[in-house]
């Protein structure tokens, strides 16, 4: 499965951020260079963070007009 901006994920690992974001829903914004990290918006707080894609569980594809 191809990871794309707009996709919905849930944080599946504890202690990745302070305060802990375990279980929070995240919408991916953009990949950070050629790394496993993505910028994403935490839907619980509305704040931007960086997330390692392996720390996230896929929930749903985002709606993207170019797909």
Number of C-alpha atoms within 10 A of each C-alpha: 4 5 14 16 17 18 19 22 23 20 22 16 15 13 9 14 12 7 8 12 19 16 15 15 22 29 23 24 17 15 19 13 8 7 9 12 16 22 19 24 20 20 14 11 11 10 10 15 14 17 21 15 18 12 16 19 16 17 13 12 15 15 11 10 5 4 5
